[in-house]
Amino acid sequence: MDVELIALVLLVQGGGGLINNLTGGSKSWFVLNYVEMPDAVRIAAYVVMVVSGLLIVARRFGWDWLKG
């Protein structure tokens, strides 16, 4: 599997799931919404997914790429 694809999945699932949970949305298609865990742990896990995705992108393309 391509590293960029993994980063994209982490960013989409993490960012979308975080927004979905913070706005009180439905279960939707975000993967962690279907895992039994306390809401605080779920939100923390989504944050970890976003940060992991950003770190993969930064590692792959360099920090300057993120700045624009």
C-alpha positions in Angstrom: 0.0 0.0 0.0 1.2 3.4 -0.9 2.4 5.7 2.0 0.4 8.7 0.6 -2.8 6.6 0.6 -2.3 5.6 4.2 -1.7 9.3 5.1 -4.8 10.3 3.2 -7.0 7.6 4.9 -5.7 8.7 8.3 -6.4 12.4 7.6 -9.9 11.8 6.2 -11.0 9.3 8.8 -9.4 11.2 11.7 -10.5 14.7 10.6 -13.9 13.7 9.5 -14.5 11.6 12.5 -13.3 14.3 14.8 -15.7 16.9 13.2 -18.5 14.3 13.2 -18.1 13.6 16.9 -17.6 17.2 18.0 -20.8 18.3 16.2 -22.9 15.4 17.5 -23.4 13.8 14.1 -24.6 10.3 13.3 -22.4 7.2 13.2 -21.7 7.9 9.6 -18.9 6.0 7.9 -16.1 6.9 10.2 -14.5 3.7 11.5 -14.0 4.5 15.2 -17.7 5.3 15.6 -18.4 1.6 15.3 -15.9 0.6 18.0 -17.2 0.5 21.6 -15.2 3.0 23.6 -15.8 6.1 25.7 -16.4 9.3 23.7 -13.3 11.0 25.2 -11.1 8.1 24.0 -12.7 8.1 20.6 -12.0 11.8 20.1 -8.4 11.4 21.3 -8.0 8.5 18.8 -9.3 10.7 16.0 -6.8 13.4 17.0 -4.0 10.8 16.9 -5.1 9.7 13.5 -5.0 13.3 12.2 -1.6 13.9 13.7 -0.2 10.6 12.4 -1.4 11.5 8.9 0.2 14.9 9.0 3.5 13.4 10.3 3.5 10.9 7.5 2.9 13.7 4.9 5.6 15.8 6.5 8.1 12.9 6.6 7.4 12.0 3.0 7.4 15.5 1.5 9.3 17.6 4.0 8.1 20.3 6.4 8.4 23.0 3.8 5.8 21.3 1.7 3.2 21.8 4.5 4.0 25.5 4.8 3.1 26.0 1.2 
